[in-house]
Amino acid sequence: MTNATPRPLRLDALAYGGDYNPDQWPEEVWHEDVRLMREAGVNLVSLPVFSWPQLEVSPGEYDWAWLDRVIEVLWAGGIRIDLATATATPPAWLVRSHPEMLPWDADGRRLEFGSRQAYCPSSPVWREHVARMARAMAERYGEHPAVVLWHVSNEYGDHVARCWCPESAAHFRRWLEEHYRDLDGLNEAWGVNVWGQRYTAWEQVEPPRRATGPVNPTQLLDFERFSSDALLELFRIEVDVLRDVTPDLPVTTNFMSLFRELDYWRFAEIEDLVTDDAYPDPADPHAHVPAALNYGLMRSLKGGRPWLLLEQAASAVSWRAVNVPKAPGRMRVDSLQAIAHGSDGAMFFQWRQARYGQEKFHSAMLGHRGEQSRTFRETAAFGRELQRLAAVKGARVRSRVALVVDWDSWWGSSATESLPSQRLGWLAQARAWHGALHALGHAVDAVRASGPFDGYDLVLVPNLYVTDDAQAAALEAFAASGGTVVVGPFSGVVDPTEKVHPGGAPGPLRGLLGVEVDEPWPVPDGAAEQVELAGDRIDAPVWTEWVEVADEASVVARYATGVLAGRPAVTRRAHGAGGGWYVSAVLADEGLVAIMRRVLDDAGLPARARIDRDLEAVTRADAETDYTFVLNHGAHEIVVDVPEDAEDLLGGGDRTTGRLVLAPLGVVVLATPRAAEPPFITLSETTD
Ligand code: GLA
């Protein structure tokens, strides 16, 4: 059930607002809330995310009255609603009458009530009640004109993404039976002859609990797949109910950026709008770089359509060990970054800062000091400013580079401890490769390993540990049609059942890359080998490989130290106008930038000559206009060259002269007639 024609979010402006929890406040506060929301340009709020216990006070006994009134107050104030199905957390009465619905950890301990998400994703009781509650919400409010979006559950898997209870075990067995049909299939897939794990009855099969030693890796990988699917099934139950009652309303569930536990490609298939919760750490001066990768994924999950940043913090969060507030201007640049990357708005957790409970120290648009709080002054000013960007709504990001995000490879290379090295890190690799492209001036989309790759010149594959023939064929076809593919270390290693491909890595990618890996050669902690690229030395901490050129690949860089000295480190195999690169080592950032500079040149794409990682430029475009966001994420001025006579939408019609000084945390949005190539923004060489 893929959702080919998503239902649109009917909002006539960029979305602005936040989670709203009126059930934490007396009714008179609601009126003040709406007055201040209007002052701040708020047009959308999410509610009632955690309110099931306040709505169904005992089994079958509903108290809708307060929510009826809240919705009327918001509607009267012109505020639209992203209506939650209120199924993010169960009421105590449900848990206490069905304690078997509570999740278990890998040690077999039951997790208690007292926080949120206190449910096993496979629990039939929970599933039945969730469907009932979603229907009750849809039947009561689905026709209300204020409701423009369904918000299903909340951050699936945030606290409980994996469950080891008996119900999950039974569900896991059913899932395995569907995939492998019979025990012979399972035994073959799991390679049970190693360490004597043959199963002779389904009842013997369990989820991978804590065991005597390293657990069967295919069992671990299948449990990751199953657990993601179990939450997907839960999501689908609500989606089906909502589509039945309100077929025209769009549906979303809020994602958590690049979240390991759930395969978001599959979740996005069944929703109408991708929404994301993003909390870049203000204490990290480079947090905007991984944020850009997260946003690249969000826009790509539905083929480049706009998505929506549904939650971010106005200032500090309250769930890190140290929660640093956002400096003045940081919230604005963070919000504009998400919009630059295709978000049709910027929303917050939450509207009004709580006075009690787990999140009372989490910032909000309206802080504890109310109208006097800095967060209110800043978010209100930004809400008004945002109206200048109305034209950007619906415009799509222009990117020529895509990075493969593959959950199977992420899980496979991290679920087991039985690896050449536990230091490779799928996410670290993806971030490092993306970081190099960011430094060189490119916004990067995400893509599945099987494509489609239309519209891209360059596809990056930082790691594809699990590779099947169809993925390899798709990547090779892209190279044969003139595209450039770059594959990173420890790719093409195993098939989907985690069996090493015949002949070893890169398995089915051999035709694309023209190399064979004799052995991975991980680098011990604290050591670093080196690679030589055109006379320069590049550090290779963490990982190297013994590579043999097998088939018409040319050597771009060689190892310079250690046992591998003189052997190929980076190679390129030509495919007509295209090419397949293999980077066999984990390279330090500067070295990766040097390699990617060559890759971009090979792909016919521009690269910044000088690098400032605080500079980011992203172009969204509609049929007539390129909107180029130029952002300075840093605390120093940045001078860039920009197209002459570009109109800065945020500057109220100021016209620039080709050279632009961006203040610390400064942003411009340049509108220019849509060109064949979007403007490529570089640091100015003029030094006066
Ligand atoms: C998540 C949740 C919210 C809130 C925020 C706090 O995004 O969805 O309910 O807890 O974290 O940062």
Boltz pocket constraint, residues with backbone or C-beta under 6 A from the ligand:
constraints:
  - pocket:
      binder: B
      contacts: [[A, 154], [A, 155], [A, 277], [A, 279], [A, 311], [A, 317], [A, 318], [A, 349], [A, 359], [A, 362]]
      max_distance: 6.0
